[in-house]
Amino acid sequence: MKLAENKLLIAALGGVNEIGKNMYLIQYDQDIVVIDCGSKFPDESLPGIDLIVPDITYLLENRDKVRALIVTHGHEDHIGGIPYLLKQLNVPVYGTQLTIGLIKIKLKEHGLLRDAELQVINADSTVQVGAIQASFFATSHSIPDCVGIFFQTPEGNVVHTGDFKFDMSPVSGPYPDLHRMADIGKQGVKVLLSESTNAERPGFTPSERSVGGHILDAFARAEQQVFITTFASNVNRVQQIIDAAVETHRKLVLLGRSMVNVVSVAKDLGYLKLPDDLLIDAKMTEQYPPEKIAILCTGSQGEPMAALSRLASSKHPHIEILPGDTVIIAAGAIPGNERNLAHVIDNLYVLGANVIYGSGSSAGMHVSGHGSQEELKLMLTLMKPEYLIPVHGEFRMLYQHRLLAESVGIPNENVFIVRNGEMIQIEAGKALLGPKIPAGNSLVDGLGIGDIGNIVLRDRRQLSSDGMLIIVTTLSKNQRQMLVAPEVISRGFVYVRDSEALMNEIHENVKSIMDNLTESEMSQWNVIKQTLKDNIGRLIYSQTKRRPMILPIIIEI
């Protein structure tokens, strides 16, 4: 799709009306700048899918205009899709030091690091991308090295906040740069893209530092092993866990590939202070008394293959959770993951563990990295935008953000709640809803990207719901007669030994159908297969009210 020239165009390719998969673009004339390229995890409606990344059809159609990818910070919902983008569109990637360090891990795993053009920026950098100039400002979040982006274009200034909260006592710097934000506001902001995750929560989000005291207290009170899980990329929380282990004289074990990778990169770049003698291998835990061991692991969302899930199922090869051990879940459940996490917590209680989780006053093991209502209003007040596009959130969050904007003086008609693919265009100083561009989900399954469509997913859902029935018939090539009795195989439909009457009836019906077809000298395989599907399908539904996938196989001899 080719769009009109000399207009400022803004669109989301992911990240609105959803949590995760953040990706936005700014376009002026012949220049496109992409902001973030994240991923999100599939739900139960997408069986077999490993990851969801944005649909980049529009970028591929305009590949000669895409100048850069600028990344606000290193969380998965902002960097998880980068390898899949660079495989198809190798553009320069700009990010802060820690962000680029985390991106390098991903690109190395995908064999893309050698050819990638990675540029390290900081809050004082300026990047000229065609007619668009990008500069930055420091924000605070649950990972260090986060920035918002200030775009200057011939049609006006645009700000993307990135993920933020106003944490004035962060575990590690930098502090949110309110002076820079206010200065940007004085220069004039035509459009503000501001995150909306906590737009429903009143007040201010507590400081990340408040979690550290609760973690230390739990470590000190634990009489045996301590297991603690959090997002690997929450480097500030990982630092507080390290500090608690040091303070309580415990050795620390890292479990989970992402945890090991992030800690290694953050330590090498100076974002983590980690004593040399603190870490030990999982196999060495037997050499220490239980009260001298802490295990930091992945699995805070209840992911089935993550370290905590394996521990909760007693399937880890080197470490087990024993009655009286303490397990701390220092993270909140992402919407959609509540059931998986609840299952893991149940299993931990079954093992006799003392489980501590939640953000309430009794636990205090988690605070959000996103600003609540008063912080969103503060950002609006500092930036003073003419137009607001709420991003990074489900529809109810975007809608609530619009109400907050109204409360600080931004007219309702100047707030655009968009869907992925809907463009806002600014021309002659006015913002209007523009044309729609391709946007949606690209599904990652193994090594395949976007090759799993609705038909494949429909088949997978059908298989997972009612199973499959395979009908094998053998025909004579010359006489078109059945040489042997048909074979009926059930997989996930019924247990054959307990359903002999049904299977015999299916078998007799198949034989009857094939006899009728061969007597009528029917030779078209597709007609034979469809006739079997239709007739056997009706029989099965009348007997069982199930609709298994029916797969006829015809062998000619």
Phi, psi and omega in degrees: 000127178256131183250164183299148182273167176058030172238151173268122184240137181228133180209157171255129171264353177183155174108352174246144188060028178195164173252118180109178174059040184288130177197125184225161178221148173241129180228132170228120179054247185263012186237128176239130173245130180260138179247115177065157176205087189260183179224169170213162183273148180284160173256187186292349179280355181237070184298134176085351182279135182272323190202153174242128178234164183292152171282120184251027181307314182298320179293321179292324177292335181240037187302331181287349180258346185282113187264328187195156167246121178249128187249129185282326179192177194262023176281154185301324182286004176235342180235351188297335181265359186300315179302324182285332173290311185292336176296333183251338185210094186275090181251159176298140181244126180248135178194166178289172188302311181293320179300313179295323178299319179287325177295322180302320179302313182295315183293326177295319179298329182265002180071028184248355190296321185299322185265356183281144175255102185251126183241124179273128176238171172221185185295345180260002185281159172227134180236123176264120183236090184061235181274000183252128175252130180246129169231179196221163174215143184286137174231165175250145183204194181271010174221142179292169172066041177264145178224151163264164185236134179247110180260130174249122183229162178299341181259008179127170183268142180233136178240133170246120187286340195065188174280137184205158159213165180262078179269106184272001173224061185293156178298317173221151184295181358275166173285154175299131187272083182296326180295317178295319179298316180296322179296319177299318178300322179293329179288342179100121179244116179287312183226132175246124169260112187233137183293153190231012190307315184253029182296342179271350185264124179287163173078208180248148175283131180299158179291145175303329182300334182294337180287327185303320180295321179293320179296314180299318180297318179294320176298317183292326182277340183293132182264348180229212180295148174245126172249133180221136179234145175203175174297132180301326183280355177279074188298324180296322179287322176302320178298319180292328175293317176301314180299321180293322178296317179296314184298325183260011174059043176253143169282150185245132176249134176257128178236132180109131185300317182294325178295314179299317182295313183293316179298319180297312181295313182297323177293314182298327182270359175089014180269348176235135174261108189230110179302143185299328186263010185280317186279139172227161178283152180303328182290345184268357186298332180293344180279354183237149175294152184305325183287358179250015184237135170229138181240119177259119189225164174278169176111021183292347178255009179075021180302130188302326184262000181284166188300317184295320179297320179293321177295318181293336178263008180058040182245008179278137187289338188240337186230141175228151176271124184252157176306132181096346175293155179255130177240124182245125175255100186262059178196155174264152181285129172292140179309128183105340182260002187301319184294315179300316182293319179299322179296317179296317180299319177302313180298324179294319177295322178301324179285352179090015181282154170269107188259129179239124181206164176102167183253004180293172183296333181286333181251302178064027185270002180207138164231152182289153173267005185246144182290142177272190191304315183294328178286324176295321178292324177296318177299316178298321181291322179291318185277331180049054184287151173284322179231147178237134169242102176294134180228177174060068178169163175283168191304319183297327178289317179297320180295317179296325178297323177299318179296321177297320179297319177300322184292341178252016169100008178270122183301146181304321183289350179263006177249121183253112171267108187252167171251162178304128179097345177277127183263145167253129179243139180244121180218131182054037174082357182251140179257132179223157174288122185260200181290161179262139179244162179300134177200152180161210184253134165254126186263129179259121179228105185065236179268355183273139178237115175075008181266000176258112182253190185297324182292317178297317179295322177299317179296319180295320179295320180296318179297318182287337182273308188234003176080200186218144175239122180255128179245116183249122176236144180242121183245150172284132184293325184272307184275348182058035180251151175291130182270326178223165179297145179296151178248132180243123184241129178255131174228106180077008180261292174221159174275117192303316185295333179266358185226041185297321181298314179297314182296323177295320179294318177298316181300314181295321178293320177299314181299317180295317180297315181294322177299316180296320181292320181288327177294327177276006178058034175290125184240356180276116185299320183295327178290318179300314182296317181293323178297316177299314181302311185294312185289314180291325177300317179295320179298312182298317182293322179294331183269327190234346188059032176242155178233074178292159172288127180254122185239096177282137176235123180249125180249125177260132177234000000 
